[in-house]
Amino acid sequence: MFAAWLILAAMVAGQPPTEKPSVSVVPPGARLEKVFGEGEFTEGGAMDADGSILFSDIGNRILRYDPKTNKTTVFREPSGRANGMMFDTHGRLIVAEGANTGGGRRVTITGRDGTVRVLADEYNDRRFNSPNDIAIDREDRVYVSDPRYVGNESRELDFEGVFRISIEGNVLPMNLTVYKPNGLVISPDGKTLYVSDNGPRRRALIAARLGDRGKAADPKVIHEFSDRRGIDGMTVTTDGRIVAAAGSSKTAGAYVFSPEGKLLEIIPTPEDPANVEFGGDDGKTLYICAGRSLYRIKTTMTGFRLWPPVRH
């Protein structure tokens, strides 16, 4: 695994790492396992209370993979082109629904009883471009990226940005100086919002300081990908490392960064990854949505999440 990391890190950073990490993010003997492979384009990823993983098959449905039975079933169909998703502190599923055929262009909230309602679908009476990914803080404020990658619907907003949405549905834009935002994640201490800027103009990981009321300030680039494919979806570990779906072809994988943006290690994937999520009773199993598939691998990392609590 270290050899793969060394090769990929050299390709991405332009030079080999200076030293081997003291502890690999993958334990000896762990192997990437495909648990589902019949999708069209898998995305999202959110662990439910029973240990199952919800994920999107964009354009079709939201699926549920149960590691106890190794079976995948339909959770919601149609899904409004569900993309990124996350559970809030009360176990409600927040979903970004994108543009294109069947797309809702909205952010929805699904209660524990299965009831779906719209949290927000516009800013200043103008429809969102194509909600892409979700992050949620401890106060259940929702942060959503709103780029436009696909879809011929008329655009009503003249920018592609990140919005903060209160649980009451109030929408405010975040000043993050991004051009085409994609993945989002919040540090375990709630003080940093990480955003992927992933478009032709810039491919970079950005960190912004979060205030007590969820206001972002001082955005700065902490890692650049140059002309290579940057980050799609992200998650975070309990010690603040960022795990991101990035790269393509020979450089495709789950990239592990320090909180400061230093590339630490890469878990290679056979298909281009779109998103990542930790699961398992101990929070150490990494699920990777990539291409048509859902993969998993045991790691030495522990994923951070708001809900359900990690059981030790």
C-alpha positions as a printed Julia matrix, in Angstrom:
312×3 Matrix{Float64}:
   0.0    0.0     0.0
   2.87   2.39    0.73
   4.33   1.75   -2.71
   1.04   2.8    -4.31
   0.93   5.85   -2.09
   4.51   6.77   -3.04
   3.81   6.53   -6.76
   0.53   8.46   -6.6
   1.9   11.14   -4.3
   4.79  11.69   -6.67
   2.39  12.08   -9.6
   0.16  14.53   -7.75
   2.72  16.61   -5.89
   5.41  16.56   -8.57
   7.98  15.01   -6.26
   8.17  11.95   -3.99
   7.43  12.28   -0.27
  10.46  12.74    1.95
   9.53  10.06    4.48
   7.16   7.18    5.06
   4.24   7.94    7.42
   4.78   6.35   10.85
   1.39   4.61   10.63
  -0.35   3.87    7.34
  -4.0    4.77    7.0
  -4.64   1.16    5.91
  -3.75  -1.72    8.25
  -1.67  -4.67    6.97
  -3.74  -7.08    4.92
  -6.66  -4.72    4.31
  -7.94  -4.74    0.74
 -10.4   -2.62   -1.21
 -13.66  -4.52   -1.69
 -16.44  -3.78   -4.17
 -19.81  -4.2    -2.45
 -22.02  -2.79   -5.23
 -21.37  -2.33   -8.94
 -24.67  -1.86  -10.78
 -25.01   1.91  -10.56
 -24.88   4.57  -13.23
 -22.92   7.18  -11.25
 -22.57   6.7    -7.5
 -22.23   9.66   -5.13
 -23.09  10.83   -1.64
 -22.61   8.45    1.26
 -24.14   8.72    4.74
 -24.17   6.15    7.55
 -27.55   5.46    9.17
 -28.11   4.39   12.79
 -28.32   0.69   11.88
 -24.9    0.8    10.22
 -26.22   0.81    6.66
 -24.79   3.24    4.11
 -27.09   5.44    2.04
 -25.66   6.57   -1.29
 -26.86   8.14   -4.52
 -27.11   6.6    -7.95
 -27.4   10.0    -9.58
 -30.32  10.41  -11.92
 -32.04   7.34  -10.57
 -32.42   6.78   -6.84
 -30.98   6.74   -3.35
 -29.78   3.28   -2.35
 -29.1    1.61    0.98
 -26.25  -0.87    1.43
 -26.57  -3.13    4.48
 -23.18  -4.56    5.55
 -24.92  -7.15    7.73
 -26.65  -8.8     4.76
 -24.35  -7.49    2.0
 -27.47  -6.43    0.1
 -28.35  -3.13   -1.58
 -31.98  -1.95   -1.68
 -33.81   1.18   -2.85
 -34.26   3.88   -0.2
 -35.94   6.53   -2.36
 -36.93   6.57   -6.03
 -37.02   8.94   -7.81
 -34.49  10.99   -5.89
 -34.55  14.36   -7.67
 -30.98  13.62   -8.84
 -29.75  13.31   -5.28
 -26.03  13.98   -4.95
 -24.29  14.71   -1.62
 -26.11  13.82    1.6
 -25.55  13.89    5.35
 -27.47  13.2     8.57
 -27.91  16.1    11.0
 -27.72  15.85   14.8
 -31.33  14.6    14.98
 -30.89  11.85   12.4
 -32.65  13.73    9.61
 -31.21  13.14    6.14
 -30.23  16.33    4.3
 -29.84  15.84    0.54
 -28.52  18.06   -2.24
 -30.59  17.51   -5.38
 -28.98  18.65   -8.63
 -29.97  19.86  -12.08
 -30.58  18.02  -15.36
 -33.42  15.61  -16.21
 -35.43  14.84  -13.09
 -33.36  17.15  -10.94
 -35.0   19.01   -8.07
 -32.41  21.83   -7.84
 -33.11  21.96   -4.14
 -32.02  20.85   -0.68
 -34.42  18.43    1.01
 -34.77  17.09    4.53
 -36.08  13.58    5.2
 -37.42  12.95    8.7
 -37.04   9.71   10.64
 -40.62   8.89    9.62
 -39.64   9.09    5.93
 -41.41  12.4     5.27
 -39.57  14.53    2.71
 -39.83  18.3     2.62
 -37.94  21.1     0.88
 -35.48  22.91    3.1
 -34.54  25.48    0.42
 -34.52  25.76   -3.37
 -33.66  29.41   -4.03
 -31.77  32.49   -2.95
 -33.35  35.94   -3.35
 -36.22  34.39   -5.34
 -33.77  32.81   -7.81
 -33.49  29.05   -8.18
 -30.29  27.29   -7.17
 -27.95  26.22   -9.99
 -27.49  22.59   -8.98
 -26.98  21.76   -5.28
 -24.04  19.39   -5.17
 -22.76  18.57   -1.7
 -23.59  19.07    1.96
 -21.88  19.85    5.27
 -23.67  20.37    8.6
 -22.46  21.97   11.83
 -23.42  21.16   15.44
 -26.25  23.72   15.31
 -27.74  21.91   12.29
 -26.86  24.74    9.95
 -26.52  23.31    6.44
 -23.74  24.36    4.08
 -24.38  23.51    0.44
 -22.24  23.94   -2.69
 -24.15  25.15   -5.75
 -22.13  24.83   -8.98
 -23.47  23.84  -12.39
 -21.67  20.98  -14.11
 -24.53  19.49  -16.14
 -28.08  20.44  -17.08
 -29.54  22.77  -19.7
 -32.04  24.51  -17.41
 -31.84  28.29  -17.44
 -29.58  29.63  -14.72
 -31.11  32.27  -12.49
 -28.03  32.97  -10.36
 -25.02  34.65  -11.96
 -22.5   32.94   -9.65
 -21.65  29.47   -8.38
 -21.23  29.64   -4.63
 -21.72  28.12   -1.2
 -24.83  28.87    0.86
 -25.62  28.47    4.55
 -29.17  27.34    5.27
 -30.78  27.41    8.7
 -33.06  24.6     9.78
 -35.92  27.08    9.22
 -34.85  27.45    5.58
 -33.19  30.87    5.67
 -30.5   31.08    2.97
 -27.34  33.2     3.11
 -24.38  33.19    0.67
 -20.89  32.52    2.03
 -18.02  34.74    0.91
 -15.42  32.08    0.07
 -13.92  33.37   -3.22
 -14.62  30.05   -4.97
 -15.39  29.66   -8.68
 -16.97  26.19   -8.87
 -17.43  24.73   -5.36
 -17.92  21.01   -4.93
 -17.18  18.99   -1.78
 -17.62  20.45    1.71
 -16.66  19.3     5.18
 -16.35  20.87    8.63
 -13.51  20.13   11.06
 -14.43  18.15   14.22
 -13.97  21.24   16.4
 -16.37  23.18   14.17
 -13.86  25.95   13.53
 -12.91  25.3     9.89
 -14.94  24.83    6.73
 -13.09  23.03    3.95
 -14.32  23.55    0.38
 -13.23  21.96   -2.87
 -12.96  24.4    -5.78
 -13.04  21.99   -8.7
 -13.43  23.48  -12.15
 -11.4   24.58  -15.16
 -10.43  27.86  -13.52
  -9.0   26.36  -10.32
  -8.62  22.94   -8.68
  -7.83  23.5    -5.03
  -8.71  22.73   -1.43
  -9.75  25.84    0.5
  -9.99  26.33    4.25
 -12.07  29.09    5.86
 -12.47  30.01    9.51
 -15.97  29.44   10.92
 -17.34  31.74   13.6
 -19.79  30.85   16.36
 -22.76  31.81   14.18
 -21.59  29.87   11.16
 -20.08  32.79    9.31
 -17.0   31.98    7.23
 -13.96  34.25    7.02
 -10.38  34.3     5.76
 -10.61  31.64    3.03
  -7.23  30.44    1.81
  -5.93  27.77   -0.56
  -4.16  25.0     1.36
  -3.6   22.54   -1.5
  -3.53  22.93   -5.28
  -3.98  20.24   -7.94
  -2.7   22.22  -10.93
  -4.2   20.73  -14.12
  -5.15  17.4   -12.55
  -8.65  16.44  -11.38
  -9.22  17.93   -7.96
 -11.49  17.0    -5.08
 -15.1   15.93   -5.42
 -16.62  14.83   -2.08
 -14.92  14.84    1.33
 -15.2   13.62    4.89
 -13.1   14.14    8.01
 -11.55  12.02   10.76
 -11.84  12.52   14.51
  -8.28  13.9    14.6
  -9.02  16.42   11.83
  -7.55  14.74    8.77
  -9.45  15.34    5.52
 -10.29  12.32    3.37
 -11.23  13.32   -0.16
 -12.3   11.66   -3.41
  -9.89  12.98   -6.02
  -7.78  12.19   -9.06
  -8.62  10.18  -12.15
  -7.35   7.11  -13.93
  -3.92   6.23  -12.49
  -4.16   8.94   -9.82
  -7.73   8.09   -8.71
  -8.25   7.43   -5.04
  -9.15   8.55   -1.55
  -6.62  11.27   -0.69
  -5.76  11.85    2.96
  -4.69  15.38    3.92
  -3.51  16.94    7.16
  -5.7   19.78    8.52
  -3.14  22.15    6.95
  -3.55  20.63    3.48
  -0.45  18.41    3.28
  -1.03  15.25    1.26
  -0.3   12.33    3.59
  -1.41   9.21    1.74
  -3.62   7.91   -1.07
  -5.84   4.82   -1.17
  -6.03   3.94   -4.9
  -9.39   3.11   -6.51
 -10.03   1.31   -9.83
 -12.72   3.83  -10.81
 -12.69   7.62  -10.48
 -14.06   8.4    -6.99
 -16.87  10.86   -6.3
 -17.37  10.76   -2.53
 -16.33   9.07    0.7
 -17.93   8.18    4.04
 -16.82   6.31    7.15
 -18.93   3.47    8.53
 -18.77   0.45   10.78
 -19.39   0.2    14.54
 -15.94   1.66   15.21
 -16.11   4.24   12.41
 -12.98   2.89   10.73
 -14.39   1.42    7.52
 -14.08   3.84    4.61
 -16.78   3.6     1.93
 -15.91   5.08   -1.46
 -18.45   5.95   -4.16
 -16.6    5.59   -7.46
 -17.85   5.26  -11.02
 -20.71   2.75  -11.05
 -19.72   1.23   -7.73
 -19.49   1.37   -3.95
 -16.25   0.15   -2.36
 -15.09  -0.26    1.21
 -11.78  -0.76    3.0
 -10.74  -1.05    6.64
  -8.53   1.81    7.82
  -6.62   2.92   10.89
  -8.56   6.2    10.83
 -11.8    6.94   12.69
 -14.41   8.98   10.88
 -16.05  11.93   12.58
 -19.8   12.37   12.26
 -22.57  14.24   14.03
 -24.94  11.25   14.05
 -25.12   8.44   14.98
 -22.42   8.56   17.66
 -19.36   6.4    17.06
 -19.41   3.31   19.3
 -16.06   2.3    20.75
